[in-house]
Every structure is written in C-alpha cells, then in structure tokens.
Amino acid sequence: MSQVAIFTDSASDLDRAAATAAGIHIIPLLVTFGDETFRAGTELSTAAFWERMVAPDAPWPKTAASSPGEFRAAYEAAFAAGADAIVSIHVAANLSGTMKSAQIARGMLPEREIHLVDSRGVSMAEGILARMGVELAAEGRSAAEIAAVLEARAPDMVMYVVLETLEYVRKGGRISGTQAAIGTLLSVKPIIRLRHGDIETVDRVRTRSKARERLLELICERPIERLSVLHTVSPDVDAFRDDLLARVPDLDPAAVTTELVGASVGPHLGPGCVGAAILYRAGG
C-alpha cells in the first residue's frame, strides 16, 4: 500500500503534539514582533504568541509564509522517511503566500508525487481537512484520490467568529479609529465569516450575549458533519462549547476539539473571541 504523507501549515491552528501523533506534518509560518521573527508553533508557541500580543505597547505582529526552501526540505524529509507521495493542505491562496511557496517547492521536486490542496480557509477550516486526509490515507486511498476528495469538500467548510473588541481590527488597518470608538461605545460585536476564501461581516449585534446567540444560530443553520470550536484566549469558551454542542446532539462531543487560534489569524481578531470551523454535510 502506498504511503501518503499529509502536510499542512501552522495557520491550521492544529495542536502540534496532537497533529504529530495523528501523522500530520506542520510547516511553520513566520511571525514577527518588532525585530524578532519566530517560526510559529516551534520557536513561539501559540500561548506565548498571545502573551506577546496583549502585552502593553507590544509591536503589531506581522506574518509571512515560510520559504519554498523550508517546504522542500520538509517534503524531502518525508520522502526519505518512506513516503511515496504527499498531500499538502494549506491556507487559502488569496489570504497568504503559503500556497505559492508550496507550489515552488513542488516544482523543485519534479520527480516526486506532491498534491497541493487549497483549503479555501484558515485555522481549523484547513485543520479539519488535514485530519480527513489522514483518515483517507489510513483507508488506503491514493494521494490523487485524497486530494480530489479534500478539494471537493473544501467548499463545505465555513468559519464563523464573533469579535470581542474592534480595537485589533483597527490596529490591523481594517477600520478607522473613529469607527472603532463608535463601535465600542455601542457595544457592537461583529460576526465574521470565512467561506470560499472570502472574509465578510455577516452581522453586527449589540452586546456579547446577543452576539453569541446569533453566532450559534449561524453555525447551526445547516446540518453539520464535523466541528471544531475556536477561541482567542476567551475565558468562557467552555460555556460556548457546551451551548453549541447542545444544539448538535448528533455529534460526538469527543470528536469536537477546542483550538486556540494562533499567529496567522489572531492579530486580526484580538483576544476574547469565540467561534467555530464547520464542515457542513455535502449537499446539506
């Protein structure tokens, strides 16, 4: 049986230890604070990222894709360890240069079988697909078959998150200081959706409790196949998870992970957010 190695990147927000145990290889992206650059997840943990992120007067972090050379080295290591082929699932191409680096690396290894999959999402929208890839590989599917299945399911992936504060959107240059100030005074909580590679605000709700109720409604508007709860150091993520699972009783709670959003998406959301990455049932 062909040995297929599954790759993704640190923007997937997969727990690195759990991913390694499952057989998922993670390419670290880069995050820079001032004049310090780190490989996310290896040189800077997600917890350490958030400590820096919320520190008083902390420099605004910048993120970047890993180099093609790093991708090539990781791919070559997998082949040297016995892989016959690779399926590499990455953050949406219109949101990051990661796919481009992976494409260049694949071009450096023309004799090798490497399939690239654009998740059309970020965070666990790609992490869930990577887990599916491992499951398909364990079933004996070929790399080409795995890539085709994941590409077909990517449009069913959606990510929702409700912002706790507009301050970090302002810092990232997405809205003006005046807009942020007005929104804060009105206790506006925007609900963000990432779908098909596009980011949009789907609702603006007054107060945290109303925003989270609306978030639950949006998440549960279609039949759910898989689910991962997301947060940015939110103190009440467990309560949100309980409320969400109560609305989807057909899902096995043990299969629903809770993941801390990391350096690739976290700067644009800020702390205190909750949300979910959802794989909806095909045709649902």
N, C-alpha and C positions, 0 to 999 in steps of 0.2 A: 504494500500500500504506500502511495506517495506521501511523503512527509511535508505538510504545508505549514509554514510559519506565519503567524498572524502578528502584524505590526499596527501600531497607532502612534499618536504623539501625546505629549503631556497636556495639550489643550483638551483632551478627553476627560480629564479630572478623575480618571481611574485611580484608585488606591494602588500605589506601586507594588506593595507586597502582595496584595490580592491578585493583581494582574500577572505578576511573575509566577505565582502559584498556579494560575489558570493557563499559563503558557502564552501570555500576550507580551510582546516586546514593545517598550515605550521609548520613542525618540524624544529627548527633552528639548523643548523650545527655550528661548532665551528671554530673560527679564533683566532690565537694567534700572537700578536706583542710583541716580546721580552718575558717579564714575565707576560704580561697581556693577558688573554683569555676572549673572548666575545662570547655570543650566537648571531649569525648573524641575523640581522633583528629585534632583540628585545633589546639587550644590546648595539648593534652597528649597526646603520643604514647604508645603502649602501652608502649614501653621506658621512657619517663620515668615513667609510672604505676608500674611495678614498682620503679623506683629509690626512689620515694617510699614505696611500700607496705612495703618491707622495711627502710627506714631505722630506726635505733634511736629509740624514743619517738615514732614517727610517729603523728599522729592517725588514728583509724579513718575510712576514707573513706565518704562517703555518696553514693549515686547517685540520679538523678532523670531523669524523661523530659524531653525538650525540649518547649517550649511549642507550643500549636496554631499560634501566630503564626509560629514558625520553620518548621513543616511547611507552612503556607500559602505562605510566601514561597518555599520550595524548589519546591513544586508549580507555583506561578505562573511561576517562572523556567524550569522545564522546558517549560511550555506556550508561553512566549514564545520559547523556542529551537526550537520546531517540533513538539513532541509533540502528538499528537491525543488520547492517553489515557495513564493512569498505572496501573501495578500496584505496590502498595506492600506489602512483606512485612516483618512485624515480630515482635519478641519476644513470647512467649506472653502473652496478656492477663491471665492470673491471676498473672503474675510481675512485671508492670510496667505503669505507666500510659501507656506509649508508644502502644498501640493507641487508647486514649481520645483522646489528643492528635491522632492522625491522623484519627479519626472526626470530631472537632470541626472540624479544618481542611477536611475534605471537605465538611462542612455549610456552610462559608463560601464554597464554590465550587460551588453547586448546578448551574450550567450546564456544568460540566466532568465528563468521564468519569474517575472515580477508583475503582479497585477495591482494597479492603484485604484482605490475607490474614494471618490469624493462623497463624504458623509452628508454634505449639504447642510451641515450643522456644526455645533461645537459642544464642548462639555460632554455630558453623557449621551447626547444625541449621536456622537461618534463612539462613545464607550460601549453603548448597548450593541451597536453593530459589530464592534470588535469581539464582544462576548459571543454573539451569534456566529461569527466566523470561526471561533474555536470549537463551538458545538458542531458546526458543519464539517470541520476538518476531522473531528473525532468520529463522525459518521462515515468517513472515507471519501467525502466529496473531493473532486479535483479542485485545484486553485482557480481554474477558469469558472467552474460551477459556483464556487463560493463567492467569487467576485460578482458574478451575474446576479445571484440571489441578493447580495447586500446592496447592489446598485438598484435593484428593483424595489427593495424595501425602504431605501433612504427617503423617498417622498412621503412615507407614512410616519416619519419622525418629526416631532414638534417639541419645542422647548418653550415653556412659559416661566416667567419670573415677575414678582412684584417688587418694585423698588421701595426701600425704606426711606431713602432720602434722595433729593435731587442734587445734592452737593457734588457727588462724584461724577455725575453726568455733566455738570457744569465744568468741573476740573478737566474733564476729557474734551471740552470744547463743543459738546453736542447742543447745549443751550446756553443762553446768556445768564449773567449773574442776576439780572432783574427777573428773568423768568424763573430762576431757581428760588429767588427770595419770595416771589408771589406764590409759587407752588408750595413752599414751606409754610407760609402764613396760612394758606388754605388747607394744609394737611393733605395735599394731593399725593396719591400713591399711583404712579403709572404702572400698568401691566404690559410687559414686553413679550412679544412672541418672535421666535426664530423658526422660520419654516421655509423650506426650499431654498435655503441660503440667504433669505431676506429677513432683516430685522425691522419690526414695526411696533408701534404703540397701539394696542388694540382697545385699551380703555384707560380712563383716568378716574379714580374713585377717591372720594373723601373718606378719611380715617382708615386706620390699619384693619380693623375688624371687617369693615365692608369690602375693602380691597381683597382680603384673603377669602372671603365668601365668594366674591366674584371670580377669583382665581380658581377656586375649587370647581365652580360651575364650568369654566372654560376647559379645564383639564378633563373633566368627565363628560364632555359633550359628545364624544364618540366612544364606541367600545374599545377598551384598552387591552393590548396584548402583553406589553412589558412597560415597566415604570421604574424610574429612579428619582428619588427626592433630592433636590439640590438646595444648598443654602450658602450664605456668605457670613459665617460665624454668627448665625442667628440663634439667640438664646431659647427661642420657643419652637425650634424646628421639629422636636419630637411631638409636640402637640399638633403641629401642622400635619405631620406624617400620619398621626392617629386619625385626624379628621378626614384625610384623604383616603386612607385605607378603608375607613368605614363606608365610603361611597363606592368602593370597588371590591365588594366581598368575594368575588370570584377569583381575585388574585391571591397568590400565596404570599403572605407578608414576608416570609423568609427569603423570597426571591426579589423583594423590593429593597434595593440598597439606598443608603443615605450618603451622599457625597458632598464634600466641601469644595466649592468652586475655587479654582486656582488662579494663577497669574495671568493667564491669557484673557479671561473674561472678567475676573474680579475687579480690575481697576475701573471698569465702566459701570459696574453695578454698585459698588460700595458695600459696606457691611450691613448686616441685618436683613438681607433679602431671603426669601424662600421661593421655591418654585419646583419644577419637575421637568424631566425629559421623558417623553412619552412615545412609545411605538404603538400606534393605533392599528387595530386589526385591518388587514388588507381588504379594501372594498367596504370598510365599515363607515 
